[in-house]
Amino acid sequence: ARAAQEAGALVTLIAGPVHLATPRGVRGIDVESARQMHAAVMPLARESDVFVATAAVADWRPAQMNEHKIKKDGKKVAPMFELTENEDILADVARLDPRPYCVGFAAESENLLKHARDKLQRKNVPLIVGNLGPATFGRDDNALVLVDAHGERELAQADKLTLARQLVQEIATRIAT
């Protein structure tokens, strides 16, 4: 968000519970659930030129929410929970007509290129940004691979703000042509 704002974009950052402040000059919308994020994203995506989906939104949620603590009953049997699939925010934005230029992220623990290519097809987006997630979580640096219909290109190890600025420049170049 900061790199896009520095490049002159009007940026809205829709974020779940995080410990990072919204950058100065960026409009922030805080949400607590995948459903809230979907509801906040969809109307704004319709009026956006670019949509960058960096959030690691849960694929599943409990089918039913309890307002109160689920107490032990003395039987030493764990409760069973039914899960239901969350809406796929990136895929839903990619189906809009007209749609913004959509960029997805793939943080993988293995087979990065395969999973990123699969995600590119499955989500029907022009660009996936991949990284080996567990190796970079909580670190200030990263290395990325950009995956599109023509192949892949690596962005070398650097601090995350430098990589973000490189990515913003890459997106700007792609939407200008």
VOLO-447197 format. One line per field, with one value per residue: z, y, x of N, C-alpha, C in turn; residue number from 1. Coordinates in pm, 1 decimal. Atoms other than C-alpha are relative to their C-alpha. Example, Ala and Ser with C-alpha at 12.3 -4.5 7.8 and 13.67 -1.06 7.14 Angstrom:
! VOLO-447197
n_up <- [0.0|-6.0];
n_north <- [-119.0|-119.0];
n_east <- [89.0|-82.0];
ca_up <- [780.0|714.0];
ca_north <- [-450.0|-106.0];
ca_east <- [1230.0|1367.0];
c_up <- [0.0|73.0];
c_north <- [120.0|109.0];
c_east <- [90.0|-77.0];
k <- [1|2];
This chain:
! VOLO-447197
n_up <- [0.0|-7.5|127.2|99.4|-36.3|35.0|145.8|43.5|5.5|-109.7|-51.9|-113.0|-58.6|-79.5|-74.7|-116.2|-122.4|18.2|-92.7|79.5|19.7|138.1|37.6|15.8|134.9|47.5|-67.5|-63.0|-43.4|-81.2|-7.0|-91.7|54.9|145.5|51.7|-4.5|102.5|128.4|8.2|16.6|125.5|125.8|58.2|32.6|114.8|121.6|39.9|-8.3|118.3|-38.4|-125.3|-44.5|-108.6|-76.4|-126.2|-10.7|-55.8|-24.7|98.5|-68.0|-125.8|-62.9|57.5|-101.9|-102.2|-134.4|-71.5|-130.0|-6.1|5.7|-124.2|-9.5|-61.6|-81.3|78.5|60.6|145.1|58.8|79.8|145.2|64.0|144.1|64.8|127.9|75.1|12.3|135.6|57.7|30.7|124.0|113.4|18.1|62.4|136.8|81.5|23.3|136.3|24.1|-121.0|-14.4|20.0|-125.0|-39.2|-114.8|-64.9|-35.1|-97.8|0.2|-74.1|94.2|138.1|18.4|137.6|36.0|-69.2|52.3|133.2|-22.0|-52.7|112.1|81.3|-79.9|-35.5|125.2|-17.3|84.5|-69.3|-135.1|-63.2|-86.8|-86.5|-93.0|-118.9|-131.9|-7.7|-7.7|-96.6|-111.8|38.4|68.7|139.3|72.3|142.8|63.7|138.9|68.0|89.7|87.6|108.4|82.7|-74.0|-131.8|-15.2|-141.9|-61.6|-91.2|-144.0|-39.1|-105.7|52.4|61.9|132.1|85.7|25.1|100.5|128.1|43.6|44.9|131.4|93.5|26.6|77.6|136.5|62.5|29.7|94.5|137.0];
n_north <- [-118.5|-116.4|-16.4|-49.2|-138.4|-78.2|-10.6|-90.4|64.3|-14.1|136.8|43.4|123.3|73.3|90.8|72.8|-32.2|-1.5|-86.1|-103.1|-120.2|-38.3|-106.4|-136.1|-27.7|116.5|19.9|131.5|59.7|117.4|104.3|107.8|132.7|12.7|-51.5|-146.0|-43.1|14.6|-105.8|-128.8|-1.6|7.1|-127.9|-82.4|58.6|-41.7|-134.0|-3.2|39.6|111.6|67.6|84.4|85.2|51.5|59.9|145.8|21.7|142.1|65.7|59.3|-59.2|86.1|-15.0|-67.5|-70.1|1.8|-125.6|29.3|103.0|138.9|56.7|144.1|69.3|109.5|123.8|0.6|11.0|-134.1|-33.3|5.4|-124.9|2.4|-116.6|-41.4|-72.9|-145.2|-53.0|-19.7|-142.9|-27.2|55.3|-79.9|-127.1|30.9|24.6|-124.1|-51.0|18.3|37.1|-63.8|85.8|77.6|60.9|88.2|45.2|141.6|32.3|146.3|65.8|88.3|-4.2|-136.5|-32.1|78.4|-54.3|-134.5|16.4|51.1|-109.8|-92.0|55.8|19.3|-130.2|-74.1|-132.2|-14.2|5.1|55.6|-26.7|114.8|8.5|112.6|-63.4|27.6|-48.1|-146.1|-55.7|-68.2|-56.1|-128.7|15.5|101.6|12.4|26.0|42.1|-47.8|105.2|-40.4|94.7|13.4|64.2|-56.4|-87.2|-12.8|-123.5|48.5|-25.7|-140.9|-32.6|8.4|-125.7|-3.8|92.1|-59.4|-105.8|67.6|58.1|-110.5|-41.3|107.4|-11.0|-123.1|28.3|92.5|-61.8|-109.4|52.1];
n_east <- [83.5|-88.7|-70.7|96.1|31.1|-119.2|-4.1|105.8|131.9|95.5|-1.7|81.8|-52.8|98.4|-87.2|48.4|-74.1|-145.4|-73.2|-65.4|81.2|28.1|-93.9|51.3|47.5|75.2|128.9|4.0|126.2|-31.8|102.2|-37.4|29.1|-3.0|127.5|-6.9|-94.6|68.2|101.6|-67.6|-75.1|74.7|41.9|-116.6|-69.1|71.1|-43.5|-146.4|-76.4|-86.7|34.1|-110.9|50.3|-114.0|45.2|8.6|133.9|27.6|85.4|115.1|46.4|100.8|134.3|80.7|-77.9|57.1|-20.9|-58.4|-102.6|44.7|-54.0|-22.8|113.8|-51.1|-11.3|-133.4|13.8|-6.1|118.3|-14.1|37.2|23.0|-58.3|55.6|-101.3|12.2|1.6|-132.9|1.6|-72.7|74.7|121.5|-39.3|-42.7|119.7|73.4|-2.9|-143.6|-74.3|-131.1|-116.0|-4.7|-126.6|14.5|-122.9|-6.8|-104.6|1.7|-107.2|-69.0|48.4|48.2|38.7|118.3|117.3|26.7|61.2|135.9|80.9|18.6|108.4|121.4|57.8|16.2|-59.2|-118.3|-128.4|-13.0|-128.8|-24.1|-117.7|-1.0|54.9|-57.7|-138.0|-5.7|94.3|-62.5|-130.0|6.6|-39.1|74.2|-26.7|129.0|4.8|120.0|46.5|109.5|25.6|-119.7|-108.4|-26.9|-116.4|-33.9|-47.4|-104.2|10.7|-13.9|95.3|136.6|41.4|-63.9|75.2|131.8|-19.1|-24.4|127.1|85.6|-51.0|36.0|144.1|20.2|-45.0|95.1|130.5|-22.1|-12.7];
ca_up <- [0.0|89.8|-233.7|-446.0|-256.8|-299.7|-674.6|-684.2|-660.1|-453.8|-226.6|-6.4|224.6|351.0|627.9|879.7|1232.0|1191.4|1400.1|1123.6|1097.3|778.0|591.1|590.7|289.4|252.0|328.0|574.2|628.9|912.3|905.4|1132.7|908.1|552.6|503.6|614.2|383.7|88.4|163.6|184.3|-127.6|-383.9|-416.3|-412.6|-668.4|-919.8|-921.0|-908.5|-1184.7|-994.9|-726.3|-533.2|-312.7|-58.2|234.0|341.4|393.4|542.1|292.9|551.8|843.8|1099.9|956.6|1284.2|1528.9|1901.8|2107.8|2418.6|2512.8|2424.1|2760.5|2836.9|2920.3|3101.9|2819.1|2698.1|2340.2|2134.1|1976.2|1602.6|1385.2|1040.7|808.6|513.1|237.8|247.3|-61.0|-292.6|-294.8|-573.1|-802.7|-741.7|-827.1|-1137.8|-1256.6|-1247.0|-1578.0|-1628.9|-1391.3|-1246.4|-1324.0|-1064.7|-884.9|-653.9|-412.5|-351.2|-33.0|-61.2|142.3|-159.1|-537.5|-563.6|-943.2|-988.2|-725.6|-860.2|-1218.1|-1094.8|-904.5|-1210.6|-1409.6|-1132.3|-1037.6|-1399.9|-1320.4|-1522.8|-1248.1|-943.8|-710.1|-541.9|-252.7|-18.7|273.2|577.7|492.1|497.8|754.4|1014.6|822.1|673.3|344.9|78.7|-278.0|-522.1|-848.2|-1088.1|-1274.8|-1575.7|-1894.2|-2055.3|-1780.2|-1470.0|-1362.8|-1031.7|-815.0|-620.8|-243.0|-98.9|182.7|149.0|73.5|-212.8|-351.5|-313.9|-511.8|-784.0|-795.8|-822.1|-1112.1|-1278.7|-1245.3|-1376.3|-1680.3|-1748.0|-1725.8|-1939.2|-2238.9];
ca_north <- [0.0|238.4|176.3|232.5|551.6|675.9|614.8|842.1|592.3|653.8|349.9|183.2|-84.2|-333.4|-528.9|-794.4|-796.0|-696.1|-526.4|-285.0|73.0|189.7|400.6|778.2|888.8|548.8|502.8|215.6|-9.7|-260.9|-588.1|-891.0|-1173.2|-1302.9|-1219.9|-860.7|-834.5|-964.2|-717.1|-427.8|-524.4|-587.0|-237.3|-71.3|-313.1|-208.4|144.2|50.6|22.3|-227.2|-483.2|-640.9|-933.1|-979.6|-1099.6|-1461.8|-1503.0|-1833.5|-2075.9|-2211.3|-2084.6|-2257.4|-2321.5|-2202.0|-1949.0|-1985.8|-1672.7|-1845.8|-2071.0|-2436.9|-2605.3|-2947.6|-3202.3|-3449.0|-3707.0|-3620.9|-3613.3|-3311.0|-3126.8|-3166.4|-2858.3|-2832.1|-2598.9|-2402.3|-2242.3|-1868.0|-1660.2|-1636.8|-1262.5|-1258.5|-1486.9|-1281.1|-955.9|-1120.1|-1204.1|-841.2|-675.3|-454.4|-578.1|-413.0|-545.0|-825.1|-934.2|-1234.0|-1368.5|-1726.8|-1792.6|-2157.8|-2401.2|-2616.3|-2639.0|-2260.6|-2232.1|-2513.2|-2371.7|-2017.3|-2130.9|-2328.6|-2024.6|-1802.7|-2032.3|-2104.3|-1739.9|-1618.7|-1326.4|-1180.7|-1189.9|-1399.4|-1296.4|-1599.3|-1656.2|-1933.9|-1823.3|-2003.7|-1894.4|-1526.0|-1488.0|-1233.7|-1128.5|-788.0|-928.4|-1157.4|-1279.9|-1295.6|-1462.1|-1300.3|-1557.3|-1471.5|-1638.3|-1590.4|-1747.7|-1624.8|-1360.4|-1341.0|-1033.7|-1087.1|-1094.4|-745.0|-568.2|-583.3|-212.3|-232.3|-536.0|-358.0|-60.8|-296.0|-469.5|-139.2|-37.4|-375.0|-336.6|22.1|-95.0|-375.8|-159.6|116.1|-116.6];
ca_east <- [0.0|280.4|471.2|159.3|75.7|434.4|397.8|92.7|-192.5|-503.8|-491.0|-749.6|-610.0|-866.7|-698.7|-786.7|-647.3|-281.6|-15.6|85.5|-35.5|-203.6|54.2|5.6|-196.3|-364.7|-733.4|-767.7|-1067.9|-1033.5|-1226.0|-1231.0|-1349.8|-1329.3|-1697.6|-1640.5|-1340.1|-1542.3|-1822.6|-1575.2|-1377.9|-1650.7|-1803.3|-1459.6|-1313.8|-1579.9|-1437.5|-1067.4|-809.1|-591.7|-674.7|-386.6|-491.5|-213.3|-425.0|-394.5|-767.7|-877.5|-1028.7|-1273.4|-1482.3|-1704.6|-2051.5|-2203.9|-2070.2|-2127.2|-2175.5|-2047.0|-1758.5|-1804.3|-1761.6|-1621.1|-1884.9|-1659.2|-1666.6|-1315.1|-1439.7|-1347.3|-1640.2|-1694.2|-1706.5|-1857.3|-1670.3|-1798.1|-1593.1|-1529.8|-1596.5|-1296.3|-1234.1|-973.3|-1174.6|-1490.0|-1311.2|-1160.5|-1515.1|-1631.3|-1715.3|-1528.9|-1267.1|-960.5|-613.8|-593.1|-277.7|-283.8|-25.9|82.6|279.5|372.2|577.6|673.4|634.0|603.9|597.7|346.0|109.3|147.7|71.3|-229.6|-355.9|-307.8|-538.4|-787.2|-837.2|-822.2|-592.1|-303.4|-40.0|47.8|328.9|481.2|715.3|817.5|601.9|738.0|1091.9|995.1|716.3|818.8|1129.9|1207.5|1335.6|1198.3|1243.0|953.5|864.7|617.2|409.5|196.2|73.5|417.2|626.6|797.3|1045.8|1229.0|1268.4|1590.5|1614.7|1563.9|1385.8|1007.7|960.4|1211.5|1028.3|693.8|826.2|954.8|616.3|427.0|653.3|593.0|214.4|229.0|425.2|177.3|-135.3|22.5|60.1];
c_up <- [0.0|-133.6|-108.4|26.8|-35.2|-150.5|-55.0|-8.1|118.9|50.8|114.6|44.9|87.7|69.3|114.0|121.7|-20.9|100.7|-74.1|-16.0|-149.0|-36.1|-15.8|-145.8|-61.8|78.7|55.3|39.1|74.3|4.8|92.9|-57.5|-152.0|-61.4|-1.8|-107.2|-138.1|-19.6|-20.5|-136.7|-121.8|-53.5|-38.7|-122.7|-131.1|-50.8|2.2|-131.6|26.5|132.3|33.7|123.8|73.5|124.0|-8.9|70.7|14.3|-107.2|61.5|125.7|63.0|-61.4|96.7|101.5|133.0|68.3|130.9|-13.8|-8.9|116.4|-13.0|63.4|82.4|-77.0|-68.1|-150.4|-55.9|-80.7|-148.9|-56.7|-148.6|-56.9|-130.3|-69.3|0.9|-146.7|-45.7|-51.0|-133.1|-121.4|-26.6|-64.2|-145.7|-92.9|-27.8|-146.3|0.6|130.8|8.7|-38.1|133.1|20.3|124.4|56.0|31.5|92.7|19.9|82.4|-89.7|-138.3|-36.4|-142.0|-43.4|64.0|-51.9|-138.2|11.9|46.5|-109.0|-86.4|75.7|30.5|-122.9|15.1|-85.1|71.0|139.3|47.5|101.9|86.9|86.3|137.5|130.3|15.9|22.4|100.7|115.3|-31.0|-73.8|-146.1|-62.0|-139.6|-62.9|-138.8|-56.4|-104.1|-80.3|-112.8|-85.1|71.9|136.0|-3.1|148.4|35.7|112.0|144.1|29.6|117.3|-62.7|-64.1|-138.7|-96.9|-33.7|-105.6|-137.9|-55.6|-50.9|-137.7|-107.0|-37.9|-85.9|-145.6|-72.8|-34.9|-98.5|-144.1|-49.4];
c_north <- [125.2|25.9|53.7|146.3|90.9|23.7|86.4|-60.4|42.7|-140.7|-15.5|-134.2|-61.1|-111.0|-67.1|39.8|-14.3|95.5|109.7|118.4|20.9|114.8|135.7|22.4|-113.4|-8.3|-141.7|-41.1|-127.8|-95.5|-109.8|-139.3|2.0|54.3|152.2|53.1|-6.9|113.2|137.6|11.8|18.6|135.5|89.4|-52.5|43.7|136.1|15.1|-42.2|-124.2|-55.8|-94.5|-75.2|-62.2|-76.0|-152.0|-32.6|-150.1|-55.8|-48.0|79.2|-97.5|26.3|72.4|63.9|-9.9|132.6|-22.7|-109.1|-138.0|-71.6|-150.2|-63.1|-120.8|-128.7|-14.3|-26.9|141.9|27.8|-7.4|133.1|-22.7|128.7|29.2|88.4|150.0|38.9|21.2|143.7|28.8|-50.8|80.8|135.0|-23.9|-26.8|127.3|42.1|145.5|-29.9|80.7|-98.6|-70.3|-66.0|-83.9|-37.7|-148.1|-19.5|-150.6|-55.4|-93.9|18.0|137.0|26.7|-76.1|58.7|139.3|-7.6|-50.3|111.6|102.7|-44.6|-3.7|132.0|85.8|144.5|10.2|-16.5|-59.9|29.5|-111.0|16.3|-125.0|56.1|-28.7|53.0|150.6|60.9|63.7|60.8|131.7|-8.8|-118.6|-10.8|-41.0|-56.9|47.2|-103.6|54.2|-101.4|-25.5|-67.8|62.6|83.5|20.6|143.4|-44.3|41.9|146.9|25.1|13.2|129.4|15.2|-90.8|56.4|109.4|-60.4|-57.5|108.4|47.8|-103.0|7.7|122.8|-20.3|-87.6|67.9|115.9|-49.3|-61.8];
c_east <- [88.2|69.4|-92.4|-34.2|117.9|9.2|-113.3|-138.2|-85.5|-24.8|-98.4|54.6|-108.2|77.0|-73.8|81.1|151.0|62.4|75.9|-93.9|-25.3|94.3|-69.9|-40.0|-79.1|-130.1|-3.5|-140.1|36.8|-118.2|49.4|-21.2|10.5|-128.4|-0.7|95.3|-64.6|-100.4|63.4|67.4|-89.9|-47.3|118.3|73.6|-64.2|47.2|151.9|63.4|84.2|-49.4|114.1|-46.0|117.8|-42.4|-2.9|-131.5|-23.7|-93.4|-130.8|-35.7|-98.5|-137.7|-92.9|93.3|-73.6|30.6|74.4|105.5|-64.7|67.3|24.1|-122.7|43.8|20.5|135.9|-4.2|-3.1|-126.4|32.1|-48.5|-19.2|57.1|-72.4|103.5|-28.3|-8.7|144.0|7.0|68.7|-76.5|-126.6|31.7|38.9|-118.2|-80.5|12.6|-44.7|71.6|128.7|110.4|24.7|136.0|-25.4|135.8|-11.4|119.5|-5.7|115.5|80.9|-60.9|-57.2|-48.5|-123.9|-125.3|-35.6|-64.3|-143.8|-92.8|-29.9|-117.6|-131.9|-69.9|-27.5|47.2|126.6|133.6|-14.1|142.3|23.3|122.7|-11.5|-33.8|71.1|142.2|7.4|-96.6|76.1|135.7|-20.3|39.9|-72.5|59.9|-131.9|19.5|-133.5|-38.0|-116.9|-13.0|124.2|116.0|19.3|127.5|24.6|35.5|92.9|-25.4|27.5|-93.4|-139.4|-47.5|62.0|-74.2|-137.5|10.4|26.1|-130.0|-95.0|45.2|-35.9|-147.8|-27.7|40.1|-101.2|-132.0|13.0|4.7|-127.6];
k <- [1|2|3|4|5|6|7|8|9|10|11|12|13|14|15|16|17|18|19|20|21|22|23|24|25|26|27|28|29|30|31|32|33|34|35|36|37|38|39|40|41|42|43|44|45|46|47|48|49|50|51|52|53|54|55|56|57|58|59|60|61|62|63|64|65|66|67|68|69|70|71|72|73|74|75|76|77|78|79|80|81|82|83|84|85|86|87|88|89|90|91|92|93|94|95|96|97|98|99|100|101|102|103|104|105|106|107|108|109|110|111|112|113|114|115|116|117|118|119|120|121|122|123|124|125|126|127|128|129|130|131|132|133|134|135|136|137|138|139|140|141|142|143|144|145|146|147|148|149|150|151|152|153|154|155|156|157|158|159|160|161|162|163|164|165|166|167|168|169|170|171|172|173|174|175|176|177];
